[in-house]
Amino acid sequence: MPVTTVLLFLAGCAVMVAAAANLANLSAWAERWGQIPVFLVFFLIMALGGRWFWAGVDAFLAALKGKDQ
């Protein structure tokens, strides 16, 4: 498995944990900067973190399947 895939998986985990830790701040941020920009940025960050996470999971599962054959 490539090192970059592992690093992106770890980065994805960190991004998703950081986003989950800041869920309580969304309403304050929405009051300060507006609901639409806060939603868009939060959605993009979660989408990017989720993409990195699932790319790592897919690579790990592919590596496991490759070892079984």
Secondary structure, DSSP 4 states (H G I P E B T S, - for coil): --HHHHHHHHHHHHHHHHHHHTGGGHHHHHHHH-HHHHHHHHHHHHHHHHHHHHHHHHHHHHHHHHHH-
